[in-house]
């Protein structure tokens, strides 16, 4: 039987080996990212961090890491985060933990963005994974109506708010044949503030499956 938690830990350990003293490191959100935060703390490097959620910031501080306010930061050396699904060309769906907007900001600010995952997150196609969309509460009904042409159905997460105070709607049954067009269409809807498609932000991935870690690396083209 595959031990997914052990694989998450292996992927996190492999990614954290890239971190050096004096780096500013972006911390992702979720169960896999938590392993990276713990691994960073264990290494006792001379680093500072920024966090993509209040939960990750609290965990990092509890383990002795320095956490800066990202509002005062313009660039990050390396960001490490998990993914809900990732394909062979490093396109991913993120946001099950609701932090995809902050995660995308930090990933874009990072010189290098690394995804860590267990083997269950590898995907030939991304469309089988629900796509989280972060929405301004004021525009809730309007946006959900405008999402209808792009998804078989959408579900609002009940009694949920992101750290930004927004709601999240998960879109199911979307066409992953042209994800760039979908990403553009979503952001063209007033009231959509973010979504979980990460199409160009990821530079590398460490994926562990049954104890074996594989690294995927994006070609060194500008993001």
C-alpha positions in Angstrom: 0.0 0.0 0.0 1.3 3.5 -0.9 2.1 5.7 2.0 1.0 9.1 0.7 2.2 11.0 3.8 5.6 9.4 3.5 5.8 10.4 -0.2 4.8 14.0 0.7 7.5 14.1 3.2 10.1 12.8 0.7 9.1 15.4 -1.9 9.2 18.2 0.7 12.7 17.1 1.9 14.0 17.0 -1.7 12.7 20.5 -2.5 14.0 22.0 0.8 17.5 20.9 -0.1 17.5 23.7 -2.7 17.2 26.3 0.0 20.3 28.1 1.2 21.2 30.7 3.9 20.0 34.2 3.3 17.1 33.3 1.1 13.6 34.6 1.4 11.3 31.6 1.0 7.7 31.5 0.1 5.7 29.0 2.1 2.6 27.4 0.5 -0.6 26.2 2.1 -2.0 22.7 2.8 -0.9 19.3 4.1 2.0 18.9 1.7 3.3 22.4 2.1 3.3 21.8 5.9 5.9 19.1 5.4 8.1 21.6 3.7 7.7 24.1 6.5 8.7 21.4 9.0 11.7 20.4 6.9 12.8 24.0 6.6 12.6 24.4 10.4 14.6 21.2 10.9 17.5 22.5 8.8 17.9 25.6 10.9 19.0 27.7 8.0 19.5 31.5 8.2 16.5 32.4 6.2 13.3 34.5 6.3 9.9 33.4 4.9 6.6 34.8 3.7 3.4 32.7 4.0 0.5 32.3 1.7 -2.0 31.8 4.5 -2.5 32.6 8.2 -2.3 28.9 8.9 1.1 28.5 7.3 2.4 31.6 9.0 1.3 30.3 12.4 2.9 26.9 11.8 6.1 28.5 10.6 6.3 30.8 13.6 5.6 27.9 16.0 8.6 26.0 14.5 10.9 29.0 15.0 10.9 30.4 11.4 11.0 34.1 10.8 7.8 35.2 8.9 7.7 38.6 7.1 4.6 40.4 6.0 4.4 39.9 2.2 2.9 43.4 1.9 6.4 44.7 2.4 8.1 42.3 -0.1 8.6 42.7 -3.9 10.4 39.5 -4.7 11.0 36.0 -3.2 14.0 33.7 -3.9 12.1 30.4 -3.9 8.5 29.4 -3.2 7.5 25.9 -2.3 3.9 24.7 -2.4 1.7 21.7 -3.1 -0.8 21.1 -5.9 -4.1 19.4 -6.3 -3.1 18.1 -9.8 -0.1 18.7 -12.0 0.6 17.5 -15.5 3.8 16.7 -17.4 4.5 20.2 -18.6 4.1 21.7 -15.1 0.6 23.1 -15.4 -1.3 22.7 -12.2 -4.6 23.1 -10.4 -4.3 24.5 -6.9 -6.6 25.9 -4.3 -8.2 23.0 -2.4 -7.0 24.9 0.8 -8.5 28.1 -0.5 -5.2 30.1 -0.7 -4.8 30.1 -4.4 -4.8 33.9 -4.8 -2.1 34.5 -2.3 -0.2 31.4 -3.6 -0.3 32.8 -7.1 1.0 36.2 -6.0 3.9 34.7 -4.1 4.7 32.2 -6.9 4.8 35.0 -9.4 7.1 37.1 -7.2 9.4 34.1 -6.8 12.5 33.7 -8.9 11.9 29.9 -8.6 8.6 28.2 -7.9 8.7 24.6 -6.8 5.7 22.3 -6.4 5.9 19.2 -4.2 3.4 16.3 -4.4 2.8 12.7 -4.0 2.2 10.5 -7.0 -1.6 10.7 -6.8 -1.4 14.3 -7.9 0.2 13.5 -11.3 -2.5 14.0 -14.0 -2.5 13.3 -17.8 -5.3 16.0 -18.0 -6.3 18.6 -15.4 -10.0 18.8 -16.2 -11.0 15.9 -13.9 -9.9 18.1 -10.9 -12.3 20.7 -9.5 -11.1 24.2 -10.3 -11.4 26.7 -7.3 -12.4 30.2 -8.1 -12.2 33.0 -5.6 -15.0 35.5 -5.7 -15.8 38.9 -4.2 -18.9 38.2 -2.0 -20.6 41.3 -3.3 -20.6 39.7 -6.8 -21.6 36.1 -5.8 -24.7 35.5 -7.8 -23.6 37.5 -10.8 -20.3 35.6 -11.0 -21.8 32.2 -10.5 -24.2 32.9 -13.4 -21.3 34.0 -15.6 -19.4 30.8 -14.8 -22.2 28.5 -16.1 -20.9 28.3 -19.7 -17.5 27.1 -18.6 -18.4 24.3 -16.1 -20.9 21.4 -15.9 -21.7 22.7 -12.5 -20.3 24.9 -9.7 -20.6 24.6 -6.0 -20.0 27.3 -3.4 -18.1 26.2 -0.4 -20.6 26.6 2.5 -19.7 28.8 5.4 -16.3 29.5 4.0 -14.2 32.6 3.6 -10.6 32.9 2.5 -8.0 34.8 4.4 -8.9 37.7 2.1 -12.5 37.6 3.1 -13.7 36.2 -0.2 -15.9 33.1 -1.1 -14.7 30.1 -3.1 -16.7 28.4 -5.8 -15.4 25.0 -7.2 -16.1 24.4 -10.8 -16.5 20.8 -12.0 -16.4 19.4 -15.5 -14.3 22.0 -17.3 -12.6 21.7 -20.7 -8.9 21.5 -20.2 -8.1 21.6 -23.9 -7.4 25.3 -23.8 -6.6 26.2 -20.2 -5.1 29.6 -21.2 -8.4 30.7 -22.7 -10.3 29.5 -19.6 -7.9 31.4 -17.3 -8.4 34.6 -19.4 -12.1 34.2 -19.5 -12.4 33.8 -15.7 -10.3 36.8 -15.0 -12.4 38.9 -17.4 -15.5 38.4 -15.2 -15.8 41.3 -12.8 -15.9 39.9 -9.3 -13.5 37.0 -9.9 -10.4 37.8 -8.0 -8.4 34.6 -8.6 -8.5 31.0 -9.7 -6.6 27.8 -9.2 -5.1 27.4 -12.7 -1.3 27.7 -12.5 -0.1 27.6 -16.1 3.2 29.4 -16.2 4.2 30.0 -12.6 5.8 26.6 -11.8 9.5 26.1 -12.5 10.0 22.6 -11.1 8.2 19.8 -9.3 9.4 17.1 -6.9 6.9 14.2 -7.1 7.3 11.2 -4.8 5.6 7.9 -5.6 6.2 4.8 -3.6 9.3 6.2 -2.1 10.9 7.3 -5.4 11.3 11.1 -6.0 11.2 12.4 -9.5 12.1 16.0 -10.4 10.4 17.8 -13.4 12.0 21.0 -14.6 10.5 23.6 -16.9 12.7 24.6 -19.8 14.5 27.8 -19.0 12.2 30.1 -20.9 11.1 33.4 -19.3 7.9 33.0 -17.4 
